[in-house]
Amino acid sequence: MTIRSGPAPGRPGPSPGAIMSERPQLINLAYRFLGSLAEAEDAVQETYARWYAMSRREQEAIDSPGAWLTRVTGRICLDVLGSARARRERYVGEWIPEPLPDGTEWLDGRAGGGDPADRVTLDESVDMAFLVVLESMTPAERVAFILHDVFRYPFTEVAAIVDRTPAACRQLASSARRRVRAARTPAAPTAQQARVMRDFKQAWEAKDIAALVGLLNPAATMTVDGGGRTGAALHPVTGAERIAHYILGIDARAPGMTLLNRSVNGRPGLVAQHAGTTVTVAAFAVTGNLITHIWAVRNPDKLRPWTAPRT
């Protein structure tokens, strides 16, 4: 991430196309840093604003524009994470990372019906359970861990972003890694998850309490994020029977909902639509043949990427 004192004689500056080609990587980083696609896009937009605010001579003095953009995005995200903690203390109810659509239906465990989302690469580092663990980290831990363990940046480059020594960044990543290991549970294969989701959808549509309970681990937990904008449990709902009754209560309050098997953050999930508008996006953790956790996002501000109805 070297910045020279001046441009090399005759060295052409970076082209606008080369600069903008970094955008997908920056969005991928920022979403994992922040757990919000909207905030990630804002952070990357601010990064580009800072780049284009520089003179041509200043731009040419930067040895690696891609590294510069990454460093600035990381620092912006660190600032956002710091202020986000205060905002979330005032948040109404539970806060869940913003769910990502990928435009696919899950059929027999295979993605079909569309191409994966092209803005964020979908892998286990955007799995909802993983993102929730990231929320338990300090901002510096989260950034150091994602940069090093997920994107394989060397600690010397991580240090330039989080403004710590490489040794301190190594400790931050190690602490974050312990948190991930402590929270990790064995996940069912994707095909098996997809079958559980189809069975869960059918039981919900049939309003079959017994079938719903049978698909839930007795100690399952459901976390609902309404953000004070719509009806949602203010605290996690625990226990298979309580979750089943809660889900059917939602259905009773909004009759005529349509349930869709959709991919949520790269895993089989469910989407509920009412009058053509997406009102709930649910991600699931499945171990064996049982659901252990449901994360249901109902805050309409977080469902904007899902607003276009799909059939």
N, C-alpha and C positions, 0 to 999 in steps of 0.2 A: 504494500500500500504506500509506495514511496511517492512523495511529492518533491519534484526537483525545484531548484531555485529559478529556473527559467527554461523555455522551450529549447529543444535541440535544434541547431541550425538546419533549416530546410525540412524539418520534420512536420508532416501534415498533421493537423489536429484531428481528433476523432470525428467521424461522420455522424450526423443525426441518426442514421439507421443503426449504426453500431451502438450508440448510446441507448436507443429505444429497445434494442434487442435484449438488453439486460432486464427489462421490465418483468417478464414471466418469473425469472429467478428471484427478483426482489419481492414480488407478490407472494411467492411460495414461502420465502423467509418470513415476511411480515405477518402472514396469516398464522403461522406457527408461533411466532412471538406473541401475537395479540389475541388469537382465538376469535377474531372478528374480521370478516372479509371487508366490510365497510371501512373499518379502522385501518386495515392493511392497505387498502387502495388510497386512503387519505395520506398515510405515511409515505407511500411511494410517490404520490403526487407532490408532496412537500419536498421529497428528495430531488425530484426533477426540477422543481421550482428553484431550489438552491443551485443546482447545476447551471441552469440557464440564466441565473442572476449573475454569474461570473462572466468576466470578459473573455474574449477568445484567447488572449494571452494566458490568463489564469487557467483556462481549461487545458491548453496545450502544455502547461507546466506539470500536469498530473500524469505520472508515468503509467498508471493503470486506472482508467476511468471506471471499469467494472468494480475494482476493489474500492475505489472512492465512493461509488454509489452504494455498495454494500455497507461500508462503514457508516455513511450518513444515515442510511435506512435503519441500521442497528441502533444508532444513538437516538434517533427519533423515537423508535419503538421503546427503548429503555425509558425515555421521558414519559411516553404514553402509559407504560406499565406502572410507573410510579404514581401517576395521577389516577390511574384506573382503580387502584386499591381504595382510595378515598371515595371515588364515585360509587364503587360497589358496596361500600358500607351504607350508602344511602339508597341503594337499589331496593325496590320492593320485592320481597320474596327471594327465591333462589336464582342465581346467575349461572347460565349454561353457555358455553362457547357457541358462536353462531354456526348453525349447521350448513354444510356444503352440499348442494345438489350436483349430480353428475349426469342427469338426463337419461338414466337407464332404468329399466325394469329388471328385476331378478327372476329369472325363469330357470328352474332346475339348477340353481347355483351359478348360472352363467349370466353375465351382463348382456343385455340385448335392448333393442329399441332406441339406440342412440349412441353417440360418442361420449367418452368421459369428458368432464369439465376441462376446458383447456386453460383455465387461469390458475388453478392450483393442482399440482400433481398429487394424485390420491395414492397414499400408501399408509402403512401402520402409524406413521407419525401424525396423521390427521384423524385417526380413529378417535371417536368421542371419549372413550375411556382414557386414552393417552392424553388428550387435550385437558381433561379434567385434572389429571395428575399434574400437568404443567402449571395449572392454576394455583397449586399449593406451593410452588417455588417462589423464591425471591426473584425480582426482575433480572438481577445479574446471573443467578443460577440458570434461569430459563434461557436467557440469550446465549450464555456460554455453552450450555448443554446442547441446544439446537444447532448452533454453529458447528460445534466439534463432533458430537455424536451422530447427528442426523445428516448434516451437510459436509462433514469431514474437513472443516477448516482447521489449519494448524493453530496451536495455542498462541503462537506469535501474532497471528492475524486477529484472533479472538481478543487478545489483550488490547489491541489498538481500538477495538470497538467498545469494550466495556471499561476501558481506562483502568485496567489492573495489570499486574505483572503476569507473564505466562504461567508462573508457578501458582499464583492466586487463581487464575482461570482454570487450571487443572483441578484445583481443590473444589471450585464451584461446580464443575462438571461432574466430579466424583460424588459430591453431595446430592446433586440432582439425580444421578444414576441410581443411588441408593433408594431414593424416593420412588423411582419408577419400578425397581425390582420389588420393593415392599408392597406396591399396589397391584402388581401384575398377577392376573389369574389366567389359567389356561383357557384359551378361546376355542370354541368349536370350529371345525372347518367351514368355509364359506357356504358350501352346498348344504350342510346341515343347518347352519343359521338361516338360510333361505327357506328351508322346509319349516322350521319353527315359526318364521315370520308369516308364511302362508297359513299355517294352522292357527296362529294367533289372530290373524285378520278374519278368518272364517268364524272363529269362536266369537270375536267381537261383533261381527255382522249378525250372527245368530243370537246374540245376547245370551250366550251360554256361559253362565258363571262357573259351572263346574269345569268346563273345558278350559276356560281362561286360567283358573286356579291350577289346573293340572299342567299348564305350560310354564308356570312360574315357580321358581325356587321358593320354598316356604319362607325364607328370610330375604326375599327380593326387596329391592328399594326402587321407588319411582320418584324422580326429581322433575319438577315442572317449573318452567320459566315463563311467567306471564308479564313480568316487568311492571306490574300495576296497570297494564293496558287492557287486560282481559282476565277472565276467571282462571285462577290457578291456585293450587295448594301453596301456601306460604312456606311450608316445611316439607321435607321428603315424606312420602307415604311408604310405610314399611309393612311387609307381610303380604303373602299372595292374595288372601281373601280381601284385605283392605284395598289393594291395588285393583283387583277385578271389579269391586263395587265402585271405586272411584272412576274407572274407565267407563263403565256403563252409565254412571251419573253424567259424565260429559256428553255422552250420546243422547241421554234423555233431555238435557238442556238445549241441545242443538239437533233436533231430529232432521233426518234427510242428509246426514253427512255421507260422503263417499270416501272409502278407504282405498288406498293405492299402495301396492308393494313398490317401493322405490329404494334406490341406493342413497344412503345418508353417510357422508364422509367415508365413502368407499366400502361401506358394509350394508348388508340388507337391512332395511328399516321400513317404516310406515309413514305415509302422509295422509292426513285427513283434510278433505276439502268440503266447503259448504257454499252452495250457490256459486260454484266455480272458483272460489277463492281458497287458497291454502290457509288453514287455520291452526294446524298442528303438524309439526315434523318430529318424529320420534326415532331416536337411535337406541340400539339395544346392545347389551352384553349377554352373550349366550355361552354357557358352559355345559358341555354334554348336550342334553336335550331340553335344558331348562333355562329360562331367562333369569338372570341374576340382577340386572339393573336396566331401568328404562330412563332415558333422558328425553323429556318432551318439551319442545320449544313452542310456546304459544304467543310470545311477544311479537306483534306484527312488524315491529321495526327490524327484527332479525329474520323475518320471512320474506323480505323483499325479493331476494333471488329466486324465490319459489312462487311468486305471484302469478306468473303466466300459467294458465291451466294447461295440463297435459292429460292425454287420454291413454 
